Amino acid sequence: MSAPKDGWVSSFSFLLFCASSIPTWGSASLLQELSPQEYFSSLQAGRASLAYFSHNVSPGAQPFLEQIGNSAEALQDYGISVVKVNCPKEDVSRYCGKENALRKAYLFRGNVLIREFPTDALFDVNSIVANVLFALLFNEVKYVETLADLQNIENTLKGRSNMVFAYVPATGTAEHRAVMEVAFVYGTVHQFVLTTEATLLKDTGNDEPDVSSARLLFCHCQQATDLAQPCRRTAMEQALTMLNIHRHLKLMGAPLVTEVAEDPEKVSTVHLQLGLPLVFILSQKETYEADKRTAEFVAWQLLGKAGVALLSRDLVDLNILLRSNVALKTPDEGVPIKYLVLEDTDEVITLVEDKNKVEQIQEDEEEEEDEEEKENNNQDIQDDQVVEAISRDKKRELPLEQILVLTEETFHSTLLDSARTVVLFYASWEAVSLAVLRSYTEVADLLKGTQGVLLSRVNCWDWPGVCTKENVTQFPTIRIYEKGERSVMYNGMWGTEELTSFIMLSRVSCPLKLATIEEAEGYLRGEFPSELSSYHHTSVLGVFSTATSEAREAFKEAGNILSGHVTMGMYFEDDALALSRKYAVSPPALLLARSGGQSVEGITLSKQSAQDMVQMIRYELLEVFPEITVQNLPRYLELRKPFLILFSDGVIGQMESEEMLKLAKGRPWQAFVACWLNLKKTPVGRGVLKTYFATTPSLPVLVWVNLHAGGQVFKFPSEQAIAEMNILSWLEKLKAGLEIPSSTLSEEDWKPPLPAYDFLQMMETAVPELPPHTSHRRGDVPERCPPESPGGDTAVREEPSLETKAEKVGSPGRDLRGTAPRLAAREKQGKRHSEL
């Protein structure tokens, strides 16, 4: 059965239930009259009954008996019988013998007394039904008096279940009854909380609450994890009736955003079925991720007022304006869908709240189209290249046979069985994760047959419990586990070469203990260990005497931190002094071997803490005059020093290289980073030059820029030769303030054009129709797969419901123009209580 049809069935069933709850005046009375013996002998285990004991009916008790008789039919719908027990005059038992007892009604479950009610508290049908259900639904409906009580319940529910919070001015009212009747149906789905304390209304976000009117709030606690923040709340704007509350809960349980891949005229959602409009955000592959975030933001703003769907242009052949980005479908039959061009999310919200806005927008559409076209020609739009690449190649199948899939059941056992396990934690719907997965498959192909290395993956969307326990806080993440114990996390570039190097370097102990001087010399030449001989890397050898145990232990700890990123050896035999003297240092010392041992540099260890050693090793491994690339730029930016960059259209000449190298090795080299950038190899450098200068200068060009202080850009005079003395003289003028900067960079942060996903908030262990935090095999959860049309193609794919979908935070007025295709030219069901 399709999702919309399921919604109709559920709603229809509830309507039948509501209709059956309305008393039919004139029908035969369901109030039973029994003797005490007959009543107590008729009680059945687990079945509830409301009993009133009396000798003779006094005129004052007659109104109460009429009301309790009228409530019998309503209570019967909940499996509760209503009985008038006629007490013999001689009966002096507990319920018949005392005058006070005769002024009360008693609620039993089986033969167990649940609650005593004074008859003056049961003054009409509403009060009787409300109070009886309130007593029986003790666990499903909590009563709170203080804000602290409410917060305690919220904190208990966070990450587990949602909450329905209701305020009624007094118990026993029609609104109280409505809440109790809905709680009877939904009590196993949501936690209901009731209060009559008006002060709690203001504490829950109502500045000037109308304490004379009942209110109901749906609290989205299931996706909340921060105990310091309250659950997000969505107020019900209608009066508290059973039908309105049911309608509100249906809307809260509906998908936040429905993804549509069919004609929108044929789409039917729970919002349309309940008389609310449906807003379509029109999308295409180039802007899919941004459009999806926009749709989710709009959906939260319109929650309870309208539905939101994401309509893919690429999958639906629509004869509509190419520039339209929003469509509106109303529940009225025969009214065509209106396609519009809106600028921001505020206009979408106004569109729903103000019906006249639609006509106004359509009247101005032709004029706005011309203005928009001009803006398109002048606006430089940059899309997420990773998302675009993934979307472009989405039909390409990845060769994943070499990568083991791990689940909640196999994760720990696999780590224990393998000497070294590489694990990729990713999300199957996230673009960067999929891009890294491609590199990962290439790594698996390169390392095929390598002993002692097992490549595996965990899809955190399917197995969030594993990722949570492993403290995976970002996607993607790669870790290497040794026998399921110590793990090393990769924090480098995501290219195939970098990943392969990290995995191979991690196979060797870090630091590697060397037993003889011959092994130490072979290590410096890159010949030992043999499995790394084919990898070009700088080797770091720590040389320690027996008297430097503290430095040796710090070096070991530094090796644990740098494992996979650096090869580190350690030599501390009796003849360590002889090895260190060969390279003109004294223990404790570091020997750095570059280019396969052709150059060995000795450095005395003056600082002996692990963190100091890590920082020093990372610094010493940096090249003196590096070529800046996308891959190594972050390492040099971390130094927070000015850059002296030589931009070149290809490999720099020998003379310039020698002069820059002399400058870099000279005395002032520690004050700045001397480097060069090959525009042919790293074409993004041309964009950098355009930012620095109004027109691209002739190459090569030498530039001084301090990104971390002022952002001033200085250009070396083109008429002077790039020579050490000329550069030093020019730097002195810069220092003295005698040079005028060519430009000054903006101080604003370099941030992405759109806010990032909060991936952890999007994760949820609870699966619809299944208990939360339960392990399932991938093939056992068809609920996660989109429903298929009879032809086999996906027609409408619904995202996880609000109960499993977290809110994306966005600022009001978010720009909607990115959704126009400018690149075109290029659920949980409640169950009835068995005990009732």
Secondary structure, DSSP 8 states (H G I E B T S, - for coil): --HHHHHHHHHHHHHHHHHHTS--TTS----EEE-HHHHHHH--TT-EEEEEEESS--GGGHHHHHHHHHHHHHHHTTTEEEEEEE--TT--STTTS-TTGGGEEEEEETTEEEEEEEGGG--SHHHHHHHHHHHHTTTTEEE--SHHHHHHHHHHHTTT--EEEEE-SSTTSHHHHHHHHHHHHHTTTSEEEEE--THHHHHTT-SS--TTS-EEEEEE-TT---TTS--EEEE--S---HHHHHHHHHHHHSBSSEEE-S-GGG---HHHHTT--EEEEEE-GGGHHHHHHHHHHHHHHTTTT-EEEEEETTTS---S-TT--EEEE-SSTT---EEE--SBHHHHHHHHH-THHHHHHHHHHHHHHHHHHHHHHH------HHHHHHHHTTT-----TTSEE--TTTHHHHHHHSSEEEEEEE-TT-HHHHHHHHHHHHHHHHTTT-TT-EEEEEETTT-HHHHHHTT--SSSEEEEEETTS-EEE--S--SHHHHHHHHHHHTS-SSEE--SHHHHHHHHTT-SSGGGTTS---EEEEE--TT-HHHHHHHHHHHHHHBTTBEEEEE-STTHHHHHHHTT--SSEEEEEETTTTEEEEEE----SHHHHHHHHHHHTS-SS-B--TTTHHHHHTT---EEEEEESSS--HHHHHHHHHHHHSGGGGGSEEEEEETTT-THHHHHHHHH-SS---SSEEEEE-TTTTTEEEE--TTS---HHHHHHHHHHHHHT-S--SEE---S----SS----HHHH--S--TTS-TT----GGG-GGGS--B-TTSSB-EEE--BTTT-------TT-B-GGGS-TTS---------TT-
